[in-house]
Amino acid sequence: MSPKLPSIRARVLLKVARKIGFEFDRQAGSHAIYYRKTDKRRIVVPVHASKDIKPKTLYGIITDMGLTIEQFKEMLKKFYYNEREIQ
């Protein structure tokens, strides 16, 4: 059974992405594109202020960042501790 994904908003995800080296590249509508120069990885994050990112979308972004779900959860605990309870 795969680990459960946390329910988070785009700004929380982007805080983690920036901490691991992703930089804002451009925005197309409601999608922000971030790029990491070290390994040339790119992530596209839907930025909707009042909505959580859907689980399958979040899973895709996490894998595009080159992380496992467990690694991502640890980074959430480390970099973004108090906004929401992380399951």
N, CA, C and O atoms as a GROMACS GRO file, in nm:
protein
  348
    1MET      N    1   0.084  -0.118   0.000
    1MET     CA    2   0.000   0.000   0.000
    1MET      C    3   0.088   0.124   0.000
    1MET      O    4   0.185   0.132   0.076
    2SER      N    5   0.056   0.219  -0.082
    2SER     CA    6   0.137   0.340  -0.090
    2SER      C    7   0.102   0.435   0.024
    2SER      O    8  -0.010   0.434   0.074
    3PRO      N    9   0.200   0.517   0.067
    3PRO     CA   10   0.174   0.609   0.176
    3PRO      C   11   0.074   0.717   0.135
    3PRO      O   12   0.068   0.756   0.018
    4LYS      N   13  -0.002   0.763   0.232
    4LYS     CA   14  -0.104   0.864   0.205
    4LYS      C   15  -0.039   1.000   0.182
    4LYS      O   16   0.053   1.039   0.253
    5LEU      N   17  -0.088   1.070   0.082
    5LEU     CA   18  -0.036   1.202   0.051
    5LEU      C   19  -0.102   1.306   0.140
    5LEU      O   20  -0.220   1.295   0.172
    6PRO      N   21  -0.026   1.407   0.182
    6PRO     CA   22  -0.085   1.513   0.263
    6PRO      C   23  -0.174   1.603   0.177
    6PRO      O   24  -0.155   1.611   0.056
    7SER      N   25  -0.267   1.669   0.239
    7SER     CA   26  -0.354   1.764   0.171
    7SER      C   27  -0.295   1.903   0.194
    7SER      O   28  -0.301   1.956   0.304
    8ILE      N   29  -0.237   1.961   0.089
    8ILE     CA   30  -0.170   2.090   0.103
    8ILE      C   31  -0.209   2.184  -0.010
    8ILE      O   32  -0.264   2.143  -0.112
    9ARG      N   33  -0.178   2.310   0.011
    9ARG     CA   34  -0.202   2.413  -0.090
    9ARG      C   35  -0.072   2.440  -0.166
    9ARG      O   36   0.036   2.398  -0.125
   10ALA      N   37  -0.085   2.511  -0.277
   10ALA     CA   38   0.029   2.536  -0.365
   10ALA      C   39   0.139   2.613  -0.294
   10ALA      O   40   0.257   2.583  -0.315
   11ARG      N   41   0.105   2.711  -0.212
   11ARG     CA   42   0.210   2.792  -0.149
   11ARG      C   43   0.298   2.710  -0.055
   11ARG      O   44   0.417   2.739  -0.040
   12VAL      N   45   0.241   2.607   0.008
   12VAL     CA   46   0.319   2.519   0.095
   12VAL      C   47   0.414   2.434   0.010
   12VAL      O   48   0.531   2.420   0.043
   13LEU      N   49   0.363   2.380  -0.098
   13LEU     CA   50   0.445   2.301  -0.190
   13LEU      C   51   0.559   2.385  -0.247
   13LEU      O   52   0.672   2.338  -0.258
   14LEU      N   53   0.529   2.509  -0.283
   14LEU     CA   54   0.631   2.596  -0.341
   14LEU      C   55   0.737   2.634  -0.239
   14LEU      O   56   0.853   2.654  -0.276
   15LYS      N   57   0.701   2.645  -0.114
   15LYS     CA   58   0.800   2.675  -0.011
   15LYS      C   59   0.903   2.562  -0.002
   15LYS      O   60   1.023   2.587   0.007
   16VAL      N   61   0.856   2.438  -0.007
   16VAL     CA   62   0.946   2.323  -0.005
   16VAL      C   63   1.031   2.321  -0.133
   16VAL      O   64   1.152   2.299  -0.128
   17ALA      N   65   0.967   2.346  -0.247
   17ALA     CA   66   1.039   2.345  -0.375
   17ALA      C   67   1.152   2.448  -0.376
   17ALA      O   68   1.262   2.420  -0.422
   18ARG      N   69   1.124   2.568  -0.325
   18ARG     CA   70   1.228   2.672  -0.321
   18ARG      C   71   1.342   2.632  -0.228
   18ARG      O   72   1.458   2.662  -0.257
   19LYS      N   73   1.311   2.566  -0.119
   19LYS     CA   74   1.415   2.524  -0.024
   19LYS      C   75   1.509   2.420  -0.084
   19LYS      O   76   1.626   2.411  -0.044
   20ILE      N   77   1.460   2.340  -0.179
   20ILE     CA   78   1.547   2.238  -0.240
   20ILE      C   79   1.604   2.282  -0.374
   20ILE      O   80   1.655   2.200  -0.451
   21GLY      N   81   1.596   2.413  -0.402
   21GLY     CA   82   1.668   2.467  -0.517
   21GLY      C   83   1.587   2.505  -0.639
   21GLY      O   84   1.646   2.549  -0.738
   22PHE      N   85   1.456   2.492  -0.636
   22PHE     CA   86   1.376   2.532  -0.751
   22PHE      C   87   1.356   2.683  -0.749
   22PHE      O   88   1.332   2.743  -0.644
   23GLU      N   89   1.366   2.745  -0.867
   23GLU     CA   90   1.349   2.888  -0.881
   23GLU      C   91   1.235   2.916  -0.977
   23GLU      O   92   1.212   2.842  -1.073
   24PHE      N   93   1.163   3.025  -0.950
   24PHE     CA   94   1.053   3.064  -1.038
   24PHE      C   95   1.107   3.094  -1.176
   24PHE      O   96   1.204   3.168  -1.192
   25ASP      N   97   1.044   3.035  -1.278
   25ASP     CA   98   1.084   3.058  -1.416
   25ASP      C   99   0.984   3.148  -1.487
   25ASP      O  100   1.020   3.252  -1.542
   26ARG      N  101   0.857   3.107  -1.484
   26ARG     CA  102   0.753   3.187  -1.550
   26ARG      C  103   0.617   3.139  -1.502
   26ARG      O  104   0.607   3.039  -1.432
   27GLN      N  105   0.513   3.212  -1.541
   27GLN     CA  106   0.378   3.171  -1.507
   27GLN      C  107   0.292   3.179  -1.632
   27GLN      O  108   0.299   3.276  -1.707
   28ALA      N  109   0.211   3.075  -1.653
   28ALA     CA  110   0.118   3.071  -1.766
   28ALA      C  111  -0.021   3.053  -1.708
   28ALA      O  112  -0.058   2.942  -1.668
   29GLY      N  113  -0.098   3.159  -1.702
   29GLY     CA  114  -0.231   3.152  -1.641
   29GLY      C  115  -0.219   3.124  -1.493
   29GLY      O  116  -0.154   3.199  -1.420
   30SER      N  117  -0.281   3.016  -1.447
   30SER     CA  118  -0.276   2.981  -1.306
   30SER      C  119  -0.173   2.873  -1.276
   30SER      O  120  -0.177   2.810  -1.170
   31HIS      N  121  -0.080   2.851  -1.367
   31HIS     CA  122   0.023   2.750  -1.347
   31HIS      C  123   0.161   2.816  -1.340
   31HIS      O  124   0.204   2.883  -1.434
   32ALA      N  125   0.229   2.796  -1.228
   32ALA     CA  126   0.364   2.850  -1.209
   32ALA      C  127   0.464   2.742  -1.247
   32ALA      O  128   0.450   2.626  -1.207
   33ILE      N  129   0.565   2.781  -1.322
   33ILE     CA  130   0.668   2.688  -1.366
   33ILE      C  131   0.796   2.722  -1.290
   33ILE      O  132   0.845   2.835  -1.294
   34TYR      N  133   0.850   2.621  -1.221
   34TYR     CA  134   0.973   2.635  -1.144
   34TYR      C  135   1.079   2.544  -1.205
   34TYR      O  136   1.047   2.438  -1.258
   35TYR      N  137   1.204   2.588  -1.198
   35TYR     CA  138   1.315   2.519  -1.265
   35TYR      C  139   1.432   2.508  -1.168
   35TYR      O  140   1.460   2.601  -1.093
   36ARG      N  141   1.501   2.394  -1.169
   36ARG     CA  142   1.623   2.375  -1.088
   36ARG      C  143   1.740   2.356  -1.184
   36ARG      O  144   1.743   2.258  -1.259
   37LYS      N  145   1.834   2.447  -1.180
   37LYS     CA  146   1.946   2.447  -1.274
   37LYS      C  147   2.041   2.330  -1.254
   37LYS      O  148   2.102   2.283  -1.351
   38THR      N  149   2.056   2.283  -1.131
   38THR     CA  150   2.157   2.180  -1.103
   38THR      C  151   2.133   2.052  -1.181
   38THR      O  152   2.227   1.991  -1.231
   39ASP      N  153   2.007   2.010  -1.190
   39ASP     CA  154   1.977   1.886  -1.263
   39ASP      C  155   1.875   1.906  -1.376
   39ASP      O  156   1.826   1.809  -1.435
   40LYS      N  157   1.844   2.034  -1.403
   40LYS     CA  158   1.753   2.071  -1.512
   40LYS      C  159   1.612   2.012  -1.496
   40LYS      O  160   1.546   1.981  -1.596
   41ARG      N  161   1.567   1.996  -1.372
   41ARG     CA  162   1.430   1.950  -1.347
   41ARG      C  163   1.335   2.068  -1.351
   41ARG      O  164   1.371   2.181  -1.317
   42ARG      N  165   1.213   2.040  -1.394
   42ARG     CA  166   1.110   2.143  -1.405
   42ARG      C  167   0.984   2.090  -1.340
   42ARG      O  168   0.949   1.973  -1.356
   43ILE      N  169   0.914   2.178  -1.265
   43ILE     CA  170   0.785   2.141  -1.209
   43ILE      C  171   0.683   2.247  -1.248
   43ILE      O  172   0.715   2.365  -1.259
   44VAL      N  173   0.561   2.204  -1.268
   44VAL     CA  174   0.450   2.293  -1.299
   44VAL      C  175   0.349   2.278  -1.185
   44VAL      O  176   0.299   2.169  -1.159
   45VAL      N  177   0.321   2.391  -1.118
   45VAL     CA  178   0.234   2.388  -1.001
   45VAL      C  179   0.110   2.471  -1.027
   45VAL      O  180   0.120   2.590  -1.058
   46PRO      N  181  -0.009   2.410  -1.014
   46PRO     CA  182  -0.133   2.488  -1.027
   46PRO      C  183  -0.150   2.576  -0.903
   46PRO      O  184  -0.154   2.526  -0.791
   47VAL      N  185  -0.161   2.707  -0.925
   47VAL     CA  186  -0.169   2.801  -0.813
   47VAL      C  187  -0.312   2.854  -0.804
   47VAL      O  188  -0.351   2.944  -0.878
   48HIS      N  189  -0.388   2.796  -0.714
   48HIS     CA  190  -0.525   2.839  -0.684
   48HIS      C  191  -0.530   2.864  -0.535
   48HIS      O  192  -0.515   2.770  -0.456
   49ALA      N  193  -0.551   2.989  -0.494
   49ALA     CA  194  -0.535   3.030  -0.355
   49ALA      C  195  -0.619   2.951  -0.256
   49ALA      O  196  -0.572   2.920  -0.147
   50SER      N  197  -0.740   2.918  -0.290
   50SER     CA  198  -0.829   2.859  -0.191
   50SER      C  199  -0.848   2.708  -0.208
   50SER      O  200  -0.936   2.650  -0.143
   51LYS      N  201  -0.769   2.645  -0.292
   51LYS     CA  202  -0.787   2.502  -0.318
   51LYS      C  203  -0.663   2.422  -0.285
   51LYS      O  204  -0.550   2.467  -0.306
   52ASP      N  205  -0.684   2.301  -0.233
   52ASP     CA  206  -0.574   2.208  -0.212
   52ASP      C  207  -0.539   2.142  -0.344
   52ASP      O  208  -0.623   2.130  -0.434
   53ILE      N  209  -0.415   2.100  -0.356
   53ILE     CA  210  -0.371   2.030  -0.476
   53ILE      C  211  -0.424   1.887  -0.469
   53ILE      O  212  -0.413   1.821  -0.366
   54LYS      N  213  -0.480   1.840  -0.579
   54LYS     CA  214  -0.536   1.704  -0.582
   54LYS      C  215  -0.425   1.600  -0.566
   54LYS      O  216  -0.312   1.623  -0.608
   55PRO      N  217  -0.459   1.486  -0.506
   55PRO     CA  218  -0.356   1.385  -0.474
   55PRO      C  219  -0.273   1.338  -0.592
   55PRO      O  220  -0.151   1.327  -0.581
   56LYS      N  221  -0.336   1.308  -0.704
   56LYS     CA  222  -0.260   1.259  -0.819
   56LYS      C  223  -0.170   1.368  -0.877
   56LYS      O  224  -0.059   1.340  -0.923
   57THR      N  225  -0.217   1.491  -0.875
   57THR     CA  226  -0.135   1.604  -0.920
   57THR      C  227  -0.016   1.623  -0.828
   57THR      O  228   0.097   1.643  -0.873
   58LEU      N  229  -0.040   1.616  -0.697
   58LEU     CA  230   0.067   1.629  -0.599
   58LEU      C  231   0.170   1.518  -0.616
   58LEU      O  232   0.290   1.543  -0.609
   59TYR      N  233   0.124   1.396  -0.637
   59TYR     CA  234   0.215   1.283  -0.657
   59TYR      C  235   0.304   1.308  -0.779
   59TYR      O  236   0.425   1.283  -0.774
   60GLY      N  237   0.246   1.357  -0.886
   60GLY     CA  238   0.323   1.387  -1.007
   60GLY      C  239   0.428   1.494  -0.984
   60GLY      O  240   0.540   1.484  -1.034
   61ILE      N  241   0.392   1.597  -0.909
   61ILE     CA  242   0.486   1.706  -0.881
   61ILE      C  243   0.600   1.655  -0.793
   61ILE      O  244   0.716   1.688  -0.814
   62ILE      N  245   0.566   1.573  -0.693
   62ILE     CA  246   0.668   1.518  -0.603
   62ILE      C  247   0.767   1.433  -0.682
   62ILE      O  248   0.888   1.444  -0.660
   63THR      N  249   0.718   1.349  -0.772
   63THR     CA  250   0.809   1.267  -0.852
   63THR      C  251   0.890   1.352  -0.949
   63THR      O  252   1.006   1.322  -0.976
   64ASP      N  253   0.829   1.459  -1.002
   64ASP     CA  254   0.904   1.550  -1.090
   64ASP      C  255   1.017   1.620  -1.015
   64ASP      O  256   1.119   1.655  -1.074
   65MET      N  257   1.000   1.642  -0.884
   65MET     CA  258   1.104   1.703  -0.802
   65MET      C  259   1.215   1.603  -0.771
   65MET      O  260   1.322   1.641  -0.723
   66GLY      N  261   1.191   1.475  -0.798
   66GLY     CA  262   1.291   1.373  -0.772
   66GLY      C  263   1.288   1.322  -0.629
   66GLY      O  264   1.390   1.276  -0.578
   67LEU      N  265   1.173   1.330  -0.564
   67LEU     CA  266   1.158   1.288  -0.425
   67LEU      C  267   1.061   1.171  -0.413
   67LEU      O  268   0.980   1.147  -0.503
   68THR      N  269   1.072   1.100  -0.303
   68THR     CA  270   0.969   1.001  -0.268
   68THR      C  271   0.867   1.072  -0.179
   68THR      O  272   0.892   1.183  -0.132
   69ILE      N  273   0.754   1.008  -0.157
   69ILE     CA  274   0.652   1.067  -0.070
   69ILE      C  275   0.705   1.084   0.072
   69ILE      O  276   0.679   1.186   0.136
   70GLU      N  277   0.781   0.986   0.120
   70GLU     CA  278   0.837   0.994   0.255
   70GLU      C  279   0.935   1.111   0.267
   70GLU      O  280   0.933   1.184   0.366
   71GLN      N  281   1.020   1.129   0.166
   71GLN     CA  282   1.114   1.241   0.167
   71GLN      C  283   1.040   1.374   0.167
   71GLN      O  284   1.078   1.468   0.238
   72PHE      N  285   0.935   1.382   0.087
   72PHE     CA  286   0.856   1.505   0.079
   72PHE      C  287   0.791   1.536   0.213
   72PHE      O  288   0.791   1.651   0.257
   73LYS      N  289   0.735   1.434   0.279
   73LYS     CA  290   0.672   1.456   0.410
   73LYS      C  291   0.773   1.503   0.513
   73LYS      O  292   0.742   1.589   0.595
   74GLU      N  293   0.894   1.448   0.508
   74GLU     CA  294   0.999   1.493   0.601
   74GLU      C  295   1.035   1.638   0.576
   74GLU      O  296   1.057   1.714   0.670
   75MET      N  297   1.041   1.677   0.450
   75MET     CA  298   1.071   1.816   0.418
   75MET      C  299   0.959   1.909   0.462
   75MET      O  300   0.985   2.020   0.507
   76LEU      N  301   0.836   1.864   0.450
   76LEU     CA  302   0.724   1.944   0.499
   76LEU      C  303   0.737   1.967   0.649
   76LEU      O  304   0.717   2.079   0.697
   77LYS      N  305   0.771   1.863   0.722
   77LYS     CA  306   0.787   1.876   0.867
   77LYS      C  307   0.904   1.969   0.900
   77LYS      O  308   0.898   2.045   0.997
   78LYS      N  309   1.009   1.962   0.821
   78LYS     CA  310   1.129   2.041   0.847
   78LYS      C  311   1.110   2.188   0.810
   78LYS      O  312   1.145   2.277   0.888
   79PHE      N  313   1.055   2.214   0.690
   79PHE     CA  314   1.048   2.350   0.638
   79PHE      C  315   0.916   2.421   0.666
   79PHE      O  316   0.912   2.544   0.672
   80TYR      N  317   0.811   2.345   0.684
   80TYR     CA  318   0.679   2.408   0.699
   80TYR      C  319   0.607   2.337   0.811
   80TYR      O  320   0.528   2.246   0.787
   81TYR      N  321   0.633   2.376   0.931
   81TYR     CA  322   0.592   2.297   1.047
   81TYR      C  323   0.449   2.322   1.093
   81TYR      O  324   0.380   2.225   1.123
   82ASN      N  325   0.401   2.446   1.100
   82ASN     CA  326   0.279   2.473   1.176
   82ASN      C  327   0.152   2.507   1.098
   82ASN      O  328   0.047   2.517   1.161
   83GLU      N  329   0.154   2.524   0.969
   83GLU     CA  330   0.032   2.568   0.901
   83GLU      C  331  -0.080   2.465   0.911
   83GLU      O  332  -0.194   2.500   0.942
   84ARG      N  333  -0.051   2.341   0.884
   84ARG     CA  334  -0.151   2.235   0.888
   84ARG      C  335  -0.091   2.111   0.950
   84ARG      O  336   0.031   2.091   0.949
   85GLU      N  337  -0.176   2.029   1.004
   85GLU     CA  338  -0.129   1.902   1.054
   85GLU      C  339  -0.101   1.812   0.935
   85GLU      O  340  -0.183   1.799   0.844
   86ILE      N  341   0.016   1.751   0.936
   86ILE     CA  342   0.055   1.663   0.825
   86ILE      C  343   0.028   1.521   0.867
   86ILE      O  344   0.074   1.477   0.973
   87GLN      N  345  -0.047   1.449   0.786
   87GLN     CA  346  -0.086   1.311   0.819
   87GLN      C  347   0.024   1.213   0.787
   87GLN      O  348   0.008   1.093   0.809
   0.00000   0.00000   0.00000
